[in-house]
Structures are given as structure tokens and as C-alpha cells.
Amino acid sequence: YVADMTSCEIVPPQVSTMLVPLRELIGSLSIYQQMPQIELAVGEESTVLVLRIMAPLNANDEKLVKAFADQWNVEWWLQPKGPDTAYPYYPQKKELYYTLPEFGIRMPFKPTDFTQVNHQINRLLVHKALTLLDVQKEDRVADLFCGLGNFTLPLATQAREVVGIEGSTALTT
């Protein structure tokens, strides 16, 4: 089931614009009832849709999915089982990353990693959090549940020492 929505103010505008066509694409695929989810990952230069599939795409499905990618400038990844089975499908593009220019940070990530989907909002979030923390050069900081380091790495530009602790082994490699 794809949510009945025509736009989303949280995602970047180019993603919001493709929601209705995406819903139409999914409904037209032969395995639409065997696709429990689609994950979205937005990088500085690329947008990735991870299609969780419980059956293989047939030749017509492949044609439709590739045409959608070409039209909307997205990259498809397929995920036949758990998150560790996700792989690039079409087209294989550039590295997925986002930046935090205020801190000189470039964050590469995989489409199955948790990130904020809207870079502009994320930049504001990180700026506001660090402003409120008012970290000084002599401070030692612990960032618990740090994920990829969205706050840890900017904190490291301001504090004497930062330790990021993450329990998910997928995010620590």
C-alpha cells in the first residue's frame, strides 16, 4: 500500500513532485502486492529509492522501473530480504552523500542508513542543536546513539574531544 498523498513538505521538492507518479508506477508492477516498502535516501547529487521486493521483477516491471528512473533522475536499489541485502539496480550512479558546509563535513552513506531526508532542514537542525549546546574548545562530549555522526562530527570541530557511541554495527563500519 502506498499512502494516499499527493505531496510532502518534508522531503525535497523534486521528491514530493514524483509521489503521484511513483504511486502509479508501483500500482502498475506485477509484484505490487509483494513490495512491503520503499525507502528514500536523498544525497547532494542523487536520490535513491530502495524497493523492498519479495518476488523478482519480471521483464515488463524492469522496463517500467528503469523508465521511471530515467524520467525522474533517481537510482533504484533492490532489497530482496533484510537491509544488508540491498544492492544497486539501475542506474548505478555517484556516491550518496550529504554535506554540512558550516562544519566542512562531507558524509557518505548507504541508502539503508538512517539520515535526515531533507538536507536543508538537517543543516538547520545541526546548527540549532550546536548553538544551543554552546560547546567550548575545552569541553569533552559524548554523543550517545550517534548513528553516522550527524552531530558527532560537527561537535568534533568545536570541542576538545568527542566520543560517539552507536549500538548498531551496520552504522559503525
N, C-alpha and C positions, 0 to 999 in steps of 0.2 A: 504494500500500500504506500503510495506517495501522497504526502499531505496535500490537502486541497488548498493551496495558497498560490497567489499569482505574483507575489513579490516578498522580499525580506529586506528590512532596513539594516540588519546587522551585517550581512555579507556584502562584499564589494558590489558595486552596481552591475558590472558585467556578469556576475554570477546570478544576481537577482533577476536580470533580464532573461536568463536562459531557463528559469524554473518551469515555466509552462511547456516550452519545447522539450525539456528533459522529461517531464511527466508524460508527454505524448510519446516520446521515444520508448520509455520503459514499458508503457502500455502496449506498444506495438511488437515487443520482443516475444519470441515463442516461449521463453522461460520466465516471463514476468512474475509468475507465482512462485518461482524458485529463486527469487532475489530478495532476501530479507532486509538489505540495507545498502545505502550508498553513502560513502564518506567523502567529505570535501576537504581538500588541502589547497590553500592558496599561497603561492610564493610570489616573490617580487616579479618574476618573469614567466611564471607558469601557473596553471590551475590544473589540479589533478582530481579526478573522480575515481574513487575506489569502489568498484562494483562487486559486492559480495554475491557470488553465484554458487548455487547448489547443484547445478547441471551445466554442461558445456553450452556455449553459444553455437547455434547452427550457422551455416554459411550466410543466410539472409540476415541473421542477427549481427554477425560480424560486419557485414556491409553497412547496415544501419548505424551501428556503433561508430565505425570508422568515419562515415559521412558526418555524423554529429560532431565528432572530434575536429574534423577539418573545418566545419562551418563555424563552430563556437570557439575554436582555438583552445581546446582542452586536451589533456592527456588522460587516457584510461589506464587504470591498473585493474587487474582481476584478482579476486581473493576467493579461492575455492574452499578454504577451511578457515583456520584461525588467522590472526593478524600476521603471524610470521610466514604465511603462505602467499601474501600479496606480492605481485610481480608486475612490472611494466608491460602493458599490452600494446597500446597504439596511441599516437606515435611516441617513440622514445625520445624525449626532449632533454632540455637542460636540467641542471641540478635544481632541486627545490630548496629555496632558502628565503629568509626574510632578513631585513636589516633593522638595526636600532642606531640610526646615524648619530644621534646625540651622544652615544657612548662608543662609537666606532666599532660596532659589532655586526658581524655577518653570521647568521645562524642557519647552517644547513640542517635539514630534517627530512624524514621519510614521511610519505603521505599517511601512514598509520600512526604517526606520533601525534600527541596532543599539542596543538598550538592554537593561538587565537586566530580565527579565520580572517579577521579584518586588521590589516597591518596598521592603518591609521589609528584605529581605536587602541590597538596594543601599544603603540608608541605613547599615546596619551596616558594609558593605564600605567605603564612603567615609569614615565616621567612623574606622574602624580604620586605614585607609591614611594618613589625615591625622594621626592620633595618632602613628603610627609614624614618619612623616616629620618631625614636630616642626618644621614650618616657622615661622620667626620673621618679624616685621614687616619686617626689613631684607633678607630673602632675595629672590633672583631665581630663578625656577623655570621650567624648560622641560618641557612635557608633550608628549612625542612620541606620535604616533598617538592624538591626543586625542579623536577621534570628535566627538560632540556637545558635549563639555566636561564630562562627568560628574565628572571630577576637577579639570579646569582651573578651572571656575567656583568651586567651594568653595576651591581653593587661592588664588584671587584675593581671597578675603575675609580671608586670613591673611598673605600675602606682599606685599612692596613691588611686585613685578612678576611676572607670569606670562605666558608665551608658549605658546600651544597650536599645535601643528603637526599637520596632518592631510593625508594624501595623497589621500583620496577626495573628489573635487569634489562629490559628492552630499551630503556631510556639511558642507561649508563654505559652502553657500548659505543 
